[in-house]
């Protein structure tokens, strides 16, 4: 059963403890960190519900490329997930938003988690890969 962690104009976060899975829906354009003041604390709360080996489904298809300042916060939280034992991540992308995809891949390469992430364009396909 999904547990809601956060609902904002910029992201939604849910966890499913039964299957050790986190869902993050990114929305809109993150121009300033002040638009997402609870992002880091919401991720800190999220990892409390997860066990090492968890999987993540992140949907960035409705997000525009973030500012550099916001991007750094996203990179920081990817590191938090990696430290908490993320096994793999499915990323839902809008194929027309290649700048955001490139930034995301760059962040994963910096953290050494690039091999854990595969990109998809639909939720069912991504969930099937995570569950496999």
C-alpha positions in Angstrom: 0.0 0.0 0.0 1.3 3.4 -0.9 2.0 6.0 1.8 2.0 9.6 0.8 5.1 11.6 1.9 4.6 14.9 0.1 2.4 16.7 -2.4 3.6 20.1 -3.7 3.3 22.1 -6.9 6.8 20.8 -7.8 6.8 17.1 -6.7 4.8 14.3 -5.2 6.5 11.5 -3.2 5.0 8.2 -2.2 6.5 5.0 -0.7 5.2 1.4 -0.8 6.9 -0.3 2.2 5.5 -3.7 1.2 7.5 -3.8 -2.0 10.3 -1.4 -0.7 9.7 1.1 -3.5 9.6 4.9 -3.8 7.7 6.9 -6.4 8.6 10.5 -7.2 6.7 12.7 -9.6 8.6 15.9 -10.6 6.5 18.8 -11.8 6.9 22.2 -13.3 10.1 24.2 -13.4 12.3 24.4 -10.3 13.8 27.9 -10.6 14.7 28.6 -7.0 15.4 26.4 -4.0 12.8 28.5 -2.1 10.1 26.9 -4.3 11.0 23.5 -2.9 12.0 24.3 0.7 11.1 20.9 2.1 12.7 18.8 -0.7 15.6 17.6 1.3 13.6 16.9 4.5 10.9 15.1 2.5 13.6 12.8 1.0 15.1 12.3 4.5 11.6 11.2 5.7 11.2 9.0 2.6 14.3 7.0 3.3 13.1 6.2 6.8 10.4 4.0 5.2 12.8 2.1 2.9 15.2 -0.8 3.4 18.5 -1.3 1.6 17.8 -2.8 -1.8 14.8 -0.5 -2.5 13.8 0.5 -5.9 12.8 4.0 -7.2 10.5 5.2 -10.0 11.0 8.8 -10.8 8.9 10.6 -13.4 10.5 13.8 -14.8 8.3 13.9 -17.9 6.3 16.9 -16.5 9.3 18.8 -15.3 11.3 21.5 -17.2 15.1 21.7 -16.7 15.8 23.0 -13.2 18.1 25.8 -12.3 21.7 24.9 -11.4 20.9 25.6 -7.7 17.9 23.2 -7.7 19.8 20.6 -9.8 22.5 20.4 -7.1 19.8 19.7 -4.5 18.4 16.9 -6.7 21.9 15.5 -7.0 22.3 15.6 -3.2 19.1 13.6 -2.8 20.2 11.1 -5.3 23.3 10.6 -3.1 21.0 10.2 -0.1 19.1 7.4 -2.0 22.4 5.8 -3.0 23.7 5.9 0.6 20.4 4.4 1.8 20.9 1.4 -0.4 18.9 2.0 -3.6 19.2 -1.1 -5.8 17.9 0.4 -9.1 15.9 3.3 -10.5 13.5 3.6 -13.4 13.2 7.1 -14.9 10.1 8.2 -16.8 11.1 10.8 -19.4 9.6 12.9 -22.1 11.8 12.1 -25.0 11.6 15.8 -26.0 13.2 17.0 -22.8 16.8 15.9 -23.5 18.5 18.6 -21.5 16.9 17.4 -18.3 17.8 13.8 -19.2 21.4 14.8 -19.8 21.6 16.6 -16.5 20.1 13.6 -14.7 22.5 11.1 -16.3 25.4 13.4 -15.5 24.4 13.5 -11.8 24.1 9.7 -11.7 27.6 9.3 -13.3 29.0 11.7 -10.7 27.5 9.6 -7.9 28.5 6.3 -9.5 24.8 5.2 -9.7 24.4 5.4 -13.5 24.4 1.7 -13.9 21.4 1.4 -11.6 19.1 3.6 -13.7 17.2 2.8 -16.9 14.9 5.3 -18.7 11.3 4.6 -19.8 8.4 6.5 -21.3 5.6 4.7 -19.4 4.9 3.8 -15.7 3.8 0.2 -16.4 7.0 -0.6 -18.3 9.2 1.0 -15.6 7.4 -0.8 -12.8 7.7 -4.1 -14.6 11.5 -3.6 -14.9 11.8 -2.6 -11.2 9.8 -5.7 -10.1 11.8 -8.0 -12.3 
